Amino acid sequence: MHYRQFVVLGGALFSSVLYYHHAVASEPAGNLNPLQAESGALSSQPSTDVAIAAGQCWIYGQIKPRPIEQTVEVTLKDSHTTIHVTPAEIRRGFKQVITREGTVTYRIEPPTYKDELVNVMVRPEVTRFKVVPAVYEAREKNITVQEAKTVMERCRAAGTRYARNANAIAFCARELPAKQKVVLVQELVQPESTQVEIEPAQYNYVVRKVIDQPARVVEVTLDPQVMNVPVEEVVVPSQTYQTEVAAVTQAMQVTTFDGEPRMVMRRSVCNDNITPILVTNLQEQLHRHGYQAGPVDGLLGKYTLDALSDYQVDNGLAVGAITYESLEHLGVVGR
């Protein structure tokens, strides 16, 4: 014969399973530890065709995709080059310009002169550099912080409610959309540059008297005349140098999922076989593997069940009950 039984652990209702009673000649397990009595007698991962003995509990559970957390560097502002300009150093002074040549004249007939314009450079050509600032454009960038995933949920399927002795459980796959975050980034449109400006040289016109006809008879010596003209001289020319500015980045946490959800049938520990010693061993192993299962007190509570579920998801095990598969994976079986 067969009958339906519900297994409740810490307030969570597990899937209904079938118990089959077979007439066997061997003696019952008696008061043996349930983990020791079943170790080696039945694999924790049965095949599709497996004999189910009386007193065993089974669940139809889900193997969930394993979440993978990783850090992604997002560039908020590109690297660029900054240009610096050192202005030219100019020294001011005076330059002697001959405005009248010396000559020899005569007292009887003085010399005659004519005027001549002389173009004198008072400031040389100067080159200057002008910095044109870089141009940035603010843009929004979508960053996927969690990929889309598929989850299995209890639902009703055709025939499962009214089928006689079918005991079928329906699960429906639901697609959870990806989660995205909008980040404002500054993208470099035009890098910083320089423009060259050239200031032309400056000149002054000076009138110079040139001898048109020398003196005669009496020789007279005339000394030349000079004039100090203010001038500017470039001592150190203008120079430029560049500085590299590193890009601005930000680390963001992104969650991806490994694998697809699968429904499997696994043998679980019955309520009557859950002892304080078993729970204590389970709590110790969960803590040893880095899962916070609450105090090690032998009491099956929310923290222990949540830690077990996290361990099952991370290790690709069926989620939803204390299965022999999970106990073997944790190393609890046989303790």
Secondary structure in CASP SS format (residue, H / E / C, confidence):
PFRMAT SS
TARGET T0000
AUTHOR 0000-0000-0000
METHOD secondary structure of the structure
MODEL  1
M C 1.00
H E 1.00
Y E 1.00
R E 1.00
Q E 1.00
F C 1.00
V C 1.00
V E 1.00
L E 1.00
G C 1.00
G C 1.00
A E 1.00
L E 1.00
F C 1.00
S C 1.00
S C 1.00
V E 1.00
L E 1.00
Y E 1.00
Y E 1.00
H C 1.00
H C 1.00
A C 1.00
V C 1.00
A C 1.00
S C 1.00
E C 1.00
P C 1.00
A C 1.00
G C 1.00
N C 1.00
L C 1.00
N C 1.00
P H 1.00
L H 1.00
Q H 1.00
A H 1.00
E H 1.00
S C 1.00
G C 1.00
A C 1.00
L C 1.00
S C 1.00
S C 1.00
Q C 1.00
P C 1.00
S C 1.00
T C 1.00
D C 1.00
V C 1.00
A C 1.00
I C 1.00
A C 1.00
A C 1.00
G C 1.00
Q C 1.00
C E 1.00
W E 1.00
I E 1.00
Y E 1.00
G E 1.00
Q E 1.00
I E 1.00
K C 1.00
P C 1.00
R E 1.00
P E 1.00
I E 1.00
E E 1.00
Q E 1.00
T E 1.00
V E 1.00
E E 1.00
V E 1.00
T E 1.00
L E 1.00
K E 1.00
D C 1.00
S C 1.00
H E 1.00
T E 1.00
T E 1.00
I E 1.00
H E 1.00
V E 1.00
T E 1.00
P C 1.00
A C 1.00
E E 1.00
I E 1.00
R E 1.00
R E 1.00
G E 1.00
F E 1.00
K E 1.00
Q E 1.00
V E 1.00
I E 1.00
T E 1.00
R E 1.00
E C 1.00
G C 1.00
T E 1.00
V E 1.00
T E 1.00
Y C 1.00
R C 1.00
I C 1.00
E E 1.00
P C 1.00
P C 1.00
T E 1.00
Y E 1.00
K E 1.00
D E 1.00
E E 1.00
L E 1.00
V E 1.00
N E 1.00
V E 1.00
M E 1.00
V E 1.00
R E 1.00
P C 1.00
E C 1.00
V E 1.00
T E 1.00
R E 1.00
F E 1.00
K E 1.00
V E 1.00
V E 1.00
P C 1.00
A C 1.00
V E 1.00
Y E 1.00
E E 1.00
A E 1.00
R E 1.00
E E 1.00
K E 1.00
N E 1.00
I E 1.00
T E 1.00
V E 1.00
Q E 1.00
E C 1.00
A C 1.00
K E 1.00
T E 1.00
V E 1.00
M E 1.00
E E 1.00
R E 1.00
C C 1.00
R C 1.00
A C 1.00
A C 1.00
G C 1.00
T C 1.00
R C 1.00
Y C 1.00
A C 1.00
R C 1.00
N C 1.00
A C 1.00
N C 1.00
A C 1.00
I C 1.00
A C 1.00
F E 1.00
C E 1.00
A E 1.00
R E 1.00
E E 1.00
L E 1.00
P C 1.00
A C 1.00
K E 1.00
Q E 1.00
K E 1.00
V E 1.00
V E 1.00
L E 1.00
V E 1.00
Q E 1.00
E E 1.00
L E 1.00
V E 1.00
Q E 1.00
P C 1.00
E C 1.00
S E 1.00
T E 1.00
Q E 1.00
V E 1.00
E E 1.00
I E 1.00
E E 1.00
P C 1.00
A C 1.00
Q E 1.00
Y E 1.00
N E 1.00
Y E 1.00
V E 1.00
V E 1.00
R E 1.00
K E 1.00
V E 1.00
I E 1.00
D E 1.00
Q E 1.00
P C 1.00
A C 1.00
R E 1.00
V C 1.00
V C 1.00
E C 1.00
V E 1.00
T E 1.00
L E 1.00
D C 1.00
P C 1.00
Q E 1.00
V E 1.00
M E 1.00
N E 1.00
V E 1.00
P E 1.00
V E 1.00
E E 1.00
E E 1.00
V E 1.00
V E 1.00
V E 1.00
P C 1.00
S C 1.00
Q E 1.00
T E 1.00
Y E 1.00
Q E 1.00
T E 1.00
E E 1.00
V E 1.00
A C 1.00
A C 1.00
V E 1.00
T E 1.00
Q E 1.00
A E 1.00
M E 1.00
Q E 1.00
V E 1.00
T E 1.00
T E 1.00
F E 1.00
D E 1.00
G C 1.00
E C 1.00
P C 1.00
R E 1.00
M E 1.00
V E 1.00
M E 1.00
R E 1.00
R E 1.00
S E 1.00
V C 1.00
C C 1.00
N H 1.00
D H 1.00
N H 1.00
I C 1.00
T C 1.00
P H 1.00
I H 1.00
L H 1.00
V H 1.00
T H 1.00
N H 1.00
L H 1.00
Q H 1.00
E H 1.00
Q H 1.00
L H 1.00
H H 1.00
R H 1.00
H C 1.00
G C 1.00
Y C 1.00
Q C 1.00
A C 1.00
G C 1.00
P C 1.00
V C 1.00
D C 1.00
G C 1.00
L C 1.00
L C 1.00
G C 1.00
K H 1.00
Y H 1.00
T H 1.00
L H 1.00
D H 1.00
A H 1.00
L H 1.00
S H 1.00
D H 1.00
Y H 1.00
Q H 1.00
V H 1.00
D H 1.00
N C 1.00
G C 1.00
L C 1.00
A C 1.00
V E 1.00
G C 1.00
A C 1.00
I C 1.00
T E 1.00
Y H 1.00
E H 1.00
S H 1.00
L H 1.00
E H 1.00
H H 1.00
L H 1.00
G C 1.00
V C 1.00
V C 1.00
G C 1.00
R C 1.00
END
